[in-house]
Amino acid sequence: MDGLMFQAVTGGVIALLLSVIAYFLNLLIQDFRQLNKELSKLKELFIRLEAEQTLMKIMLQRTRSPPG
């Protein structure tokens, strides 16, 4: 009877540990998804800023160049 009790307790502990691991893995996956979204936003912002900088350079060059 003791062996059966030990197996039941061990099985319960293993199931509990697996549940905890699954919970934290789920949180980790959610964090990675959120990080991916933020990275996409940053890439978009970077591209936009590059385009604005290029436009500003062109405008400055036009104002500095002598009239032809």
C-alpha positions as CSV (number, residue, x, y, z in Angstrom):
1,M,0.0,0.0,0.0
2,D,2.9,2.4,0.7
3,G,4.3,2.0,-2.8
4,L,0.9,2.8,-4.3
5,M,0.7,5.9,-2.1
6,F,4.2,7.0,-3.1
7,Q,3.3,6.6,-6.8
8,A,0.2,8.7,-6.3
9,V,2.0,11.5,-4.5
10,T,4.9,11.4,-7.0
11,G,2.4,11.6,-9.9
12,G,0.6,14.5,-8.3
13,V,3.9,16.4,-7.8
14,I,5.0,15.8,-11.3
15,A,1.6,16.9,-12.7
16,L,1.8,20.1,-10.6
17,L,5.4,20.8,-11.8
18,L,4.4,20.3,-15.4
19,S,1.4,22.7,-14.9
20,V,3.8,25.4,-13.4
21,I,6.2,24.9,-16.3
22,A,3.4,25.2,-18.9
23,Y,2.2,28.4,-17.2
24,F,5.6,30.0,-17.3
25,L,6.2,28.9,-20.9
26,N,2.9,30.5,-21.9
27,L,4.0,33.7,-20.2
28,L,7.3,33.5,-22.1
29,I,5.6,33.0,-25.4
30,Q,3.3,36.0,-24.8
31,D,6.3,38.2,-23.9
32,F,8.1,37.1,-27.1
33,R,5.0,38.0,-29.2
34,Q,4.8,41.4,-27.5
35,L,8.5,42.0,-28.1
36,N,8.0,41.1,-31.7
37,K,5.2,43.7,-32.0
38,E,7.4,46.3,-30.4
39,L,10.3,45.5,-32.7
40,S,8.0,45.9,-35.7
41,K,6.9,49.3,-34.5
42,L,10.5,50.3,-34.0
43,K,11.5,49.2,-37.5
44,E,8.6,51.2,-38.9
45,L,9.6,54.3,-36.9
46,F,13.2,53.9,-38.0
47,I,12.3,53.7,-41.7
48,R,10.0,56.8,-41.3
49,L,12.8,58.7,-39.6
50,E,15.3,57.8,-42.3
51,A,12.9,59.0,-44.9
52,E,12.3,62.3,-43.1
53,Q,16.0,62.8,-42.6
54,T,16.6,62.3,-46.4
55,L,13.9,64.7,-47.2
56,M,15.4,67.3,-44.8
57,K,18.8,66.9,-46.4
58,I,17.4,67.4,-49.8
59,M,15.6,70.6,-48.7
60,L,18.7,71.9,-47.0
61,Q,20.7,71.3,-50.1
62,R,18.2,73.2,-52.2
63,T,18.2,76.2,-49.9
64,R,22.0,76.3,-49.8
65,S,22.7,75.9,-53.5
66,P,23.0,79.2,-55.4
67,P,20.1,79.9,-57.8
68,G,20.8,78.6,-61.2
